[in-house]
Amino acid sequence: MTPPGDVRPAFPSDVRAINDLFRDHFGAPFIPEGHLALLNKVPDTDRMEEVIAGGAVVAAIRYLPEERRWEPLPRLAAAPLMQPVRHVVVVDTGAVPSIREGASVLAPGLVAIDDAVTAGDEVCILDRDGAWAGVGRARVGSLEARAMKKGQVVKTRKNQPGQCIPGPATWEQAVAANRDVVNHAEEAAVGFIREVRDRNPDLPPTVSYSGGKDSLATLLLVLRAIGKVPLIFADSGLEFPETYANVDLVSGRYGLEVVRAHHGGRFQEEMAARGPPAVDARWCCRTCKLTPVAEAIRARWGGCLSFIGQRRYESATRAASARVWRNPNVQVQLAAAPLQHWTALHVWLYLFREQAPYNTLYEQGMDRIGCYMCPSSDLAVMERIRALHPALWAQWEQALEEWRERQGLPSEWVSRGLWRRKAAAGGAPE
């Protein structure tokens, strides 16, 4: 799989979406009922996910922002999972060996092509017996292909190595199979927590809780290592309803105090003066989270030790971060990351093992939890948020429209998500 390989479970809603996508394009579902699958986000212009099943990367799905739709990209390893009936190209037996080596489908080797194929479509290449020979992108539509005497019909994608061995399984079985791996990670993290606490006996220990999976796993580790501690929740006022519900649920289940840090309206003041936050001008983090958290810590304890659900697999910045540090904007907080070396799959197996009350947004197609209008989100994610919480998104788009009109910006500044870059409005990055 593509590095860094921060894979996560495909929840039932993810599996349904993938199967609907493949059924619409290829005429058949992709992930068999009762089988487990993983998703791995990989670099792309907006969003692309590798799909892992049966021990192999079997496909990718890519979001096309201009068309506001997802595209299926199967791999040859997917042959045991699906028998396509649409968008298929059949080739002569003699062409199969070269196609398996990456050669394109040429007109002389074409036996049949589905009527639905148009230029630019993803297709599955089959031999006369219906066995997979390759995958690729059609260069021409079906009518033109049938009339061709020579030339390229399909540009074949290079076949990546991988053997898919499908079989039904449950997440309970996955947890049991990975018991030793998860236990080892847990013991190492618990030891780290105790060591940091012991080195800083004068700092009250806390957990920075966001309502996401990583902070929940961090909390469970801290409870085991040193017992109950207060939760610090940076309430930006821009959280999902499910996140607020999760904070209440978790604090109630484990009997923990929640210290809420709120910006007190400063987000609205900054928005009115500067416009929306952007990837290259993320004033929102300091305004809505860092400054309020520093104020809350200073008022309650003067200073504290906070265990934070940071992982190095999340980004290059976090991969380069120390495991214990002080943020320049929150000097009163000594931060420590027990999960620094965990992947998302470590986290999920641990939460499944503990039957922990994770945020229900993960079961609705969200892979990260934060402010609902975060400018760092992909357009694919924003479309998902629009579907999940239309009223919230309409409220944000109204705020964007008001700023756009005041600044005389084009309509696509909102509709195409250009507001996510300050430079798109003629401003300078910060």
Secondary structure in CASP SS format (residue, H / E / C, confidence):
PFRMAT SS
TARGET T0000
AUTHOR 0000-0000-0000
METHOD secondary structure of the structure
MODEL  1
M C 1.00
T C 1.00
P C 1.00
P C 1.00
G C 1.00
D C 1.00
V C 1.00
R E 1.00
P E 1.00
A C 1.00
F C 1.00
P H 1.00
S H 1.00
D H 1.00
V H 1.00
R H 1.00
A H 1.00
I H 1.00
N H 1.00
D H 1.00
L H 1.00
F H 1.00
R H 1.00
D H 1.00
H H 1.00
F H 1.00
G C 1.00
A C 1.00
P C 1.00
F C 1.00
I C 1.00
P C 1.00
E C 1.00
G C 1.00
H C 1.00
L C 1.00
A C 1.00
L E 1.00
L E 1.00
N E 1.00
K E 1.00
V E 1.00
P C 1.00
D C 1.00
T C 1.00
D C 1.00
R E 1.00
M E 1.00
E E 1.00
E E 1.00
V E 1.00
I E 1.00
A E 1.00
G C 1.00
G C 1.00
A E 1.00
V E 1.00
V E 1.00
A E 1.00
A E 1.00
I E 1.00
R E 1.00
Y E 1.00
L E 1.00
P C 1.00
E C 1.00
E C 1.00
R C 1.00
R E 1.00
W E 1.00
E E 1.00
P E 1.00
L E 1.00
P E 1.00
R C 1.00
L H 1.00
A H 1.00
A H 1.00
A C 1.00
P C 1.00
L C 1.00
M C 1.00
Q C 1.00
P C 1.00
V C 1.00
R C 1.00
H C 1.00
V E 1.00
V E 1.00
V E 1.00
V E 1.00
D C 1.00
T H 1.00
G H 1.00
A H 1.00
V H 1.00
P H 1.00
S H 1.00
I H 1.00
R H 1.00
E C 1.00
G C 1.00
A C 1.00
S C 1.00
V E 1.00
L E 1.00
A H 1.00
P H 1.00
G H 1.00
L E 1.00
V E 1.00
A E 1.00
I E 1.00
D C 1.00
D C 1.00
A C 1.00
V C 1.00
T C 1.00
A C 1.00
G C 1.00
D C 1.00
E E 1.00
V E 1.00
C E 1.00
I E 1.00
L E 1.00
D C 1.00
R C 1.00
D C 1.00
G C 1.00
A C 1.00
W E 1.00
A E 1.00
G E 1.00
V E 1.00
G E 1.00
R E 1.00
A E 1.00
R C 1.00
V C 1.00
G C 1.00
S H 1.00
L H 1.00
E H 1.00
A H 1.00
R H 1.00
A H 1.00
M C 1.00
K C 1.00
K C 1.00
G C 1.00
Q E 1.00
V E 1.00
V E 1.00
K E 1.00
T E 1.00
R C 1.00
K C 1.00
N C 1.00
Q C 1.00
P C 1.00
G C 1.00
Q C 1.00
C C 1.00
I C 1.00
P C 1.00
G C 1.00
P C 1.00
A C 1.00
T C 1.00
W H 1.00
E H 1.00
Q H 1.00
A H 1.00
V H 1.00
A H 1.00
A H 1.00
N C 1.00
R H 1.00
D H 1.00
V H 1.00
V H 1.00
N H 1.00
H H 1.00
A H 1.00
E H 1.00
E H 1.00
A H 1.00
A H 1.00
V H 1.00
G H 1.00
F H 1.00
I H 1.00
R H 1.00
E H 1.00
V H 1.00
R H 1.00
D H 1.00
R H 1.00
N C 1.00
P C 1.00
D C 1.00
L C 1.00
P C 1.00
P E 1.00
T E 1.00
V E 1.00
S E 1.00
Y C 1.00
S C 1.00
G C 1.00
G C 1.00
K H 1.00
D H 1.00
S H 1.00
L H 1.00
A H 1.00
T H 1.00
L H 1.00
L H 1.00
L H 1.00
V H 1.00
L H 1.00
R H 1.00
A H 1.00
I H 1.00
G C 1.00
K C 1.00
V C 1.00
P C 1.00
L E 1.00
I E 1.00
F E 1.00
A E 1.00
D E 1.00
S C 1.00
G C 1.00
L C 1.00
E C 1.00
F C 1.00
P H 1.00
E H 1.00
T H 1.00
Y H 1.00
A H 1.00
N H 1.00
V H 1.00
D H 1.00
L H 1.00
V H 1.00
S H 1.00
G H 1.00
R H 1.00
Y H 1.00
G C 1.00
L C 1.00
E C 1.00
V E 1.00
V E 1.00
R E 1.00
A E 1.00
H E 1.00
H C 1.00
G C 1.00
G C 1.00
R H 1.00
F H 1.00
Q H 1.00
E H 1.00
E H 1.00
M H 1.00
A H 1.00
A H 1.00
R H 1.00
G C 1.00
P C 1.00
P C 1.00
A E 1.00
V C 1.00
D C 1.00
A E 1.00
R C 1.00
W H 1.00
C H 1.00
C H 1.00
R H 1.00
T H 1.00
C H 1.00
K H 1.00
L H 1.00
T H 1.00
P H 1.00
V H 1.00
A H 1.00
E H 1.00
A H 1.00
I H 1.00
R H 1.00
A H 1.00
R H 1.00
W C 1.00
G C 1.00
G C 1.00
C E 1.00
L E 1.00
S E 1.00
F E 1.00
I C 1.00
G C 1.00
Q C 1.00
R C 1.00
R C 1.00
Y C 1.00
E C 1.00
S C 1.00
A H 1.00
T H 1.00
R H 1.00
A H 1.00
A C 1.00
S C 1.00
A C 1.00
R C 1.00
V E 1.00
W E 1.00
R C 1.00
N C 1.00
P C 1.00
N C 1.00
V C 1.00
Q C 1.00
V C 1.00
Q E 1.00
L E 1.00
A E 1.00
A E 1.00
A C 1.00
P C 1.00
L C 1.00
Q C 1.00
H C 1.00
W C 1.00
T C 1.00
A H 1.00
L H 1.00
H H 1.00
V H 1.00
W H 1.00
L H 1.00
Y H 1.00
L H 1.00
F H 1.00
R H 1.00
E H 1.00
Q C 1.00
A C 1.00
P C 1.00
Y C 1.00
N C 1.00
T H 1.00
L H 1.00
Y H 1.00
E H 1.00
Q H 1.00
G C 1.00
M C 1.00
D C 1.00
R C 1.00
I C 1.00
G C 1.00
C C 1.00
Y C 1.00
M C 1.00
C C 1.00
P C 1.00
S C 1.00
S C 1.00
D C 1.00
L H 1.00
A H 1.00
V H 1.00
M H 1.00
E H 1.00
R H 1.00
I H 1.00
R H 1.00
A H 1.00
L H 1.00
H C 1.00
P H 1.00
A H 1.00
L H 1.00
W H 1.00
A H 1.00
Q H 1.00
W H 1.00
E H 1.00
Q H 1.00
A H 1.00
L H 1.00
E H 1.00
E H 1.00
W H 1.00
R H 1.00
E H 1.00
R H 1.00
Q H 1.00
G C 1.00
L C 1.00
P C 1.00
S C 1.00
E H 1.00
W H 1.00
V H 1.00
S H 1.00
R C 1.00
G C 1.00
L H 1.00
W H 1.00
R H 1.00
R C 1.00
K H 1.00
A H 1.00
A H 1.00
A H 1.00
G C 1.00
G C 1.00
A C 1.00
P C 1.00
E C 1.00
END
